[in-house]
Amino acid sequence: MIKNRKITINKDTIIAILIPLFIVSFFLSLGNGAVKISPVGIIKSVLYDKGSVNYQIIWNVRLPRTIVAALVGISLSLSGAILQGIMRNPLAGPNIIGVSSGGGFFAFIILIVFPHYYYLVPIGAFLGALFATLFIYSLAWKEGVLPTRLVLAGVAVSSLFGAGTNALMTFYPDRVHGVLGFMVGGLSAITWKEVRTILPYVSLGTTLILFLPGKLNILMLGDEVSTGLGLKVEKTRFILIIISSLLAGSAVSVVGLLGFVGLIVPHMVRLFIGSDYRYLLPGTIFFGASVVMICDTLSRILFAPAEIPVGIIMSAFGAPFFLYLLRKKEAV
């Protein structure tokens, strides 16, 4: 008699699969656009034909854009994974609960009102994301955080920041055109300057969170159990909120309000790997980078030679997935 056996895949194996996916996504991003270049052509141009047109396209246009796409995917995905852990809610994400809106509003103030201080945009976005996270968490807290209250508080705060952004656009209409791409999330004008801007923040945030998966695992057990295990809950939660805000703010400062990455990626990785943050965080890093690179590639080739913002592609995939999560939670 043959018994049905459930096939399980080792978590390390899944992460090992995500690494080639990351590499393939990287070369797809470098090779596709107005000019299509094969992987062999990419390697040949970078290593041997440095005076060629293909080299100029890859080095000056596509490589910085691809690197930023990967870094943005990593930062937003990790930010979402952290928020879902500390709030114990799979619907939490930088875009959904208003964290990105807070970072975007503060960055928008600098870009519109104080354009000469554009180099302060990453700091402003971080402070805005941090303020939004703390504000939302305080609104949702009442002897604990309920998922419904958290989402509702996030929607309210996001609407508040959205109203502020619209007010700025009304008062400074002559300066709006230059930041329209910021509103939907785009990678079309990325250069090496943006790589240098975002890299330190993503590197710092990623390094810090990779030392804290155990604390996230404990927080997932609830405040009472976490306290019983000796964890300083509020201190740990505050540190994680700062890291999450740093990651979300750094992404917002470079590409604008790119939505749904922080919601989709951690949840999809969790479906295959589980909720153990020792595996969830590395999986989120590779898959998050791959998702944004692939979506950015689609934004270039779907309506070529015209290009659409990557934020539109992400929203097209993210909105149905969010509705699926809502239906799933209601059914539980």
C-alpha positions as CSV (number, residue, x, y, z in Angstrom):
1,M,0.0,0.0,0.0
2,I,1.4,3.3,-1.0
3,K,0.9,6.1,1.5
4,N,0.7,9.7,0.4
5,R,3.7,11.6,1.6
6,K,3.9,15.4,1.9
7,I,6.9,16.6,0.0
8,T,8.9,19.1,2.0
9,I,11.8,21.2,0.8
10,N,14.7,22.1,3.1
11,K,14.8,25.8,4.0
12,D,18.4,26.0,3.1
13,T,17.6,24.5,-0.3
14,I,14.9,27.2,-0.9
15,I,17.4,30.0,-0.1
16,A,19.9,28.3,-2.4
17,I,17.3,28.4,-5.2
18,L,16.6,32.1,-4.6
19,I,20.3,33.0,-5.2
20,P,20.3,31.8,-8.9
21,L,16.9,33.7,-9.2
22,F,18.7,36.8,-8.0
23,I,21.5,36.3,-10.5
24,V,19.1,35.7,-13.4
25,S,17.1,38.8,-12.5
26,F,20.2,40.8,-12.4
27,F,21.3,39.9,-15.9
28,L,17.7,40.2,-17.2
29,S,17.7,43.8,-15.9
30,L,21.1,44.6,-17.5
31,G,20.3,43.0,-20.8
32,N,16.8,44.3,-21.6
33,G,15.6,47.7,-22.7
34,A,15.7,49.8,-25.8
35,V,18.8,47.9,-26.8
36,K,18.8,44.2,-26.0
37,I,22.2,42.7,-24.9
38,S,22.8,39.0,-24.2
39,P,24.4,37.8,-21.0
40,V,27.6,37.0,-23.0
41,G,27.5,40.4,-24.6
42,I,27.2,42.0,-21.1
43,I,30.2,40.2,-19.8
44,K,32.2,40.8,-23.0
45,S,31.3,44.5,-23.0
46,V,32.2,45.1,-19.3
47,L,35.5,43.1,-19.4
48,Y,36.9,43.6,-22.9
49,D,35.0,46.3,-24.9
50,K,35.1,49.2,-22.6
51,G,34.9,51.7,-25.4
52,S,31.8,50.2,-27.0
53,V,28.3,51.6,-27.0
54,N,27.1,48.5,-25.1
55,Y,29.6,49.3,-22.4
56,Q,28.3,52.8,-22.1
57,I,24.7,51.6,-21.9
58,I,25.5,49.0,-19.3
59,W,27.9,51.0,-17.1
60,N,26.3,54.4,-17.2
61,V,22.6,53.6,-17.5
62,R,21.6,50.0,-16.6
63,L,24.1,49.0,-13.9
64,P,23.3,51.8,-11.5
65,R,19.6,51.4,-12.1
66,T,19.8,47.6,-11.5
67,I,21.8,48.0,-8.3
68,V,19.4,50.6,-7.0
69,A,16.4,48.3,-7.9
70,A,18.0,45.5,-5.9
71,L,18.8,47.7,-2.9
72,V,15.3,49.1,-2.9
73,G,13.8,45.6,-3.1
74,I,16.0,44.5,-0.2
75,S,15.2,47.6,2.0
76,L,11.5,47.6,1.5
77,S,11.2,43.8,1.8
78,L,13.2,43.7,5.1
79,S,11.2,46.7,6.4
80,G,8.0,44.8,5.7
81,A,9.3,41.6,7.3
82,I,10.3,43.6,10.4
83,L,6.9,45.4,10.7
84,Q,5.0,42.1,10.3
85,G,7.1,40.6,13.0
86,I,6.9,43.3,15.6
87,M,3.2,43.9,15.0
88,R,2.4,40.2,14.5
89,N,0.3,41.0,11.4
90,P,0.9,39.7,7.9
91,L,-0.9,42.8,6.5
92,A,1.7,45.1,7.9
93,G,4.0,46.7,5.3
94,P,5.7,50.1,4.8
95,N,3.2,51.1,2.1
96,I,0.0,49.6,3.5
97,I,0.2,51.1,7.1
98,G,1.5,54.5,6.0
99,V,5.2,54.2,6.8
100,S,6.3,55.0,3.3
101,S,3.8,57.8,3.1
102,G,5.4,59.4,6.2
103,G,8.9,59.1,4.7
104,G,7.6,60.3,1.3
105,F,5.9,63.4,2.8
106,F,9.1,64.5,4.7
107,A,11.2,63.9,1.6
108,F,8.6,65.8,-0.5
109,I,8.9,68.8,1.8
110,I,12.6,69.0,1.1
111,L,12.2,68.4,-2.6
112,I,9.5,71.0,-3.1
113,V,10.1,73.6,-0.4
114,F,13.9,73.3,0.1
115,P,15.2,71.9,-3.2
116,H,18.7,73.3,-2.5
117,Y,19.0,70.9,0.4
118,Y,18.2,67.8,-1.7
119,Y,21.1,65.9,-0.1
120,L,19.0,65.9,3.2
121,V,16.3,63.8,1.5
122,P,17.5,60.4,2.9
123,I,17.6,61.8,6.5
124,G,14.2,63.5,6.0
125,A,12.7,60.3,4.6
126,F,14.1,58.3,7.6
127,L,12.7,60.7,10.1
128,G,9.3,60.8,8.4
129,A,9.1,57.0,8.3
130,L,10.2,56.7,11.9
131,F,7.6,59.3,13.0
132,A,4.9,57.6,11.0
133,T,5.7,54.2,12.4
134,L,5.6,55.4,16.0
135,F,2.5,57.4,15.4
136,I,0.6,54.5,13.9
137,Y,1.8,52.1,16.6
138,S,0.7,54.5,19.3
139,L,-2.8,54.9,17.7
140,A,-3.2,51.1,17.3
141,W,-2.1,50.3,20.8
142,K,-4.7,49.6,23.4
143,E,-3.7,46.8,25.7
144,G,-2.0,45.3,22.7
145,V,-2.1,45.8,18.9
146,L,-5.1,44.4,17.0
147,P,-4.6,43.8,13.3
148,T,-7.8,45.6,12.3
149,R,-6.9,48.6,14.4
150,L,-3.4,48.7,13.0
151,V,-4.6,48.7,9.4
152,L,-7.2,51.3,10.1
153,A,-4.7,53.5,11.9
154,G,-2.3,53.1,9.0
155,V,-4.9,54.1,6.4
156,A,-5.8,57.2,8.4
157,V,-2.2,58.3,8.9
158,S,-1.4,57.5,5.2
159,S,-4.4,59.7,4.2
160,L,-3.1,62.5,6.5
161,F,0.3,62.5,4.9
162,G,-1.4,62.2,1.4
163,A,-3.3,65.4,2.2
164,G,-0.1,67.1,3.2
165,T,1.5,66.1,-0.1
166,N,-1.4,67.3,-2.1
167,A,-1.3,70.6,-0.2
168,L,2.3,71.1,-1.2
169,M,1.5,70.3,-4.8
170,T,-1.2,73.0,-4.7
171,F,1.0,75.7,-3.1
172,Y,4.0,75.0,-5.3
173,P,2.5,73.9,-8.7
174,D,5.6,75.2,-10.6
175,R,7.8,72.7,-8.8
176,V,5.6,69.6,-9.1
177,H,6.7,68.5,-12.6
178,G,10.2,67.5,-11.5
179,V,8.9,65.2,-8.7
180,L,6.0,63.4,-10.4
181,G,8.0,60.3,-10.7
182,F,8.5,60.4,-7.0
183,M,4.8,60.0,-6.4
184,V,4.4,56.7,-8.2
185,G,7.9,55.2,-7.6
186,G,10.2,55.2,-10.6
187,L,13.8,54.2,-11.5
188,S,14.1,55.9,-14.9
189,A,16.6,58.6,-13.9
190,I,18.8,56.6,-11.6
191,T,22.6,57.3,-11.7
192,W,25.6,56.3,-9.7
193,K,24.8,59.2,-7.4
194,E,21.6,57.4,-6.2
195,V,23.7,54.2,-5.7
196,R,26.0,56.1,-3.4
197,T,23.1,57.7,-1.6
198,I,21.2,54.5,-0.7
199,L,24.0,52.0,-0.3
200,P,25.2,53.1,3.2
201,Y,21.7,53.1,4.7
202,V,20.7,49.7,3.2
203,S,24.0,48.2,4.2
204,L,23.7,49.4,7.8
205,G,20.0,48.4,8.2
206,T,20.6,45.0,6.6
207,T,23.7,44.3,8.8
208,L,21.9,45.3,12.0
209,I,18.7,43.2,11.3
210,L,20.7,40.1,10.4
211,F,22.0,40.1,14.0
212,L,18.4,40.1,15.4
213,P,16.4,37.2,13.9
214,G,16.2,35.5,17.3
215,K,14.6,38.6,18.9
216,L,12.1,38.8,16.1
217,N,11.2,35.1,16.6
218,I,10.6,35.7,20.3
219,L,8.5,38.8,19.7
220,M,6.2,36.7,17.4
221,L,5.3,34.7,20.5
222,G,3.6,37.7,22.1
223,D,4.5,40.2,24.7
224,E,3.8,38.1,27.8
225,V,5.8,35.1,26.6
226,S,8.6,37.4,25.3
227,T,8.9,39.1,28.7
228,G,8.8,35.7,30.4
229,L,11.8,34.6,28.3
230,G,13.8,37.6,29.4
231,L,13.4,39.8,26.4
232,K,13.1,43.6,27.0
233,V,10.1,43.9,24.7
234,E,9.6,47.6,24.4
235,K,13.4,48.3,24.0
236,T,13.7,45.6,21.3
237,R,10.6,46.7,19.5
238,F,11.8,50.3,19.4
239,I,15.2,49.3,18.0
240,L,13.5,47.2,15.3
241,I,11.2,50.1,14.5
242,I,14.2,52.4,13.9
243,I,15.8,49.8,11.7
244,S,12.6,49.3,9.7
245,S,12.2,53.1,9.3
246,L,15.8,53.5,8.2
247,L,15.3,50.8,5.5
248,A,12.0,52.2,4.3
249,G,13.2,55.8,4.4
250,S,16.3,55.0,2.4
251,A,14.2,53.4,-0.4
252,V,11.6,56.2,-0.4
253,S,14.4,58.9,-0.7
254,V,15.7,57.4,-3.9
255,V,12.7,55.9,-5.8
256,G,9.7,57.6,-4.2
257,L,6.5,55.9,-3.1
258,L,7.0,52.4,-4.4
259,G,4.2,50.3,-3.0
260,F,3.5,46.7,-2.1
261,V,7.1,45.3,-2.0
262,G,7.2,45.2,1.7
263,L,3.8,43.4,1.8
264,I,4.2,40.9,-1.0
265,V,7.8,39.7,-0.6
266,P,7.9,38.7,3.1
267,H,4.6,37.0,2.8
268,M,5.5,35.0,-0.3
269,V,8.8,33.9,1.2
270,R,7.0,32.9,4.4
271,L,4.7,30.6,2.4
272,F,7.8,28.5,1.4
273,I,10.2,29.0,4.3
274,G,7.9,29.6,7.3
275,S,8.1,32.3,10.0
276,D,11.5,31.5,11.4
277,Y,13.4,34.8,10.9
278,R,16.7,33.0,10.7
279,Y,15.7,31.8,7.2
280,L,13.0,34.4,6.4
281,L,15.4,37.4,6.4
282,P,18.0,35.9,4.0
283,G,15.2,34.6,1.8
284,T,13.5,38.1,1.8
285,I,16.8,39.7,0.8
286,F,17.3,37.7,-2.3
287,F,13.6,37.5,-3.3
288,G,12.9,41.2,-2.7
289,A,15.8,42.2,-4.8
290,S,14.7,39.8,-7.6
291,V,11.1,41.0,-7.6
292,V,12.0,44.7,-8.0
293,M,14.6,44.0,-10.7
294,I,12.1,41.9,-12.6
295,C,9.3,44.5,-12.3
296,D,11.7,47.2,-13.4
297,T,12.7,45.1,-16.4
298,L,8.9,44.7,-17.3
299,S,8.4,48.4,-16.9
300,R,11.0,48.9,-19.7
301,I,9.9,46.2,-22.2
302,L,6.1,45.9,-21.9
303,F,5.3,49.1,-23.8
304,A,8.7,49.6,-25.5
305,P,10.0,52.1,-26.6
306,A,7.8,53.9,-24.0
307,E,8.6,53.2,-20.4
308,I,6.2,53.2,-17.4
309,P,7.1,53.7,-13.8
310,V,8.0,50.5,-11.9
311,G,5.5,51.6,-9.2
312,I,2.6,50.9,-11.6
313,I,3.9,47.4,-12.3
314,M,4.2,46.7,-8.5
315,S,0.7,48.1,-7.8
316,A,-0.8,45.9,-10.6
317,F,0.6,42.8,-8.9
318,G,0.4,44.0,-5.3
319,A,-3.2,45.2,-5.1
320,P,-4.8,41.8,-6.0
321,F,-2.4,40.0,-3.6
322,F,-3.4,42.4,-0.8
323,L,-7.1,41.6,-1.5
324,Y,-6.2,37.9,-1.4
325,L,-4.6,38.4,2.0
326,L,-7.6,40.2,3.3
327,R,-10.0,37.5,2.2
328,K,-7.7,34.8,3.6
329,K,-7.6,36.5,7.1
330,E,-11.4,37.0,7.1
331,A,-11.8,33.3,6.4
332,V,-9.6,32.3,9.3
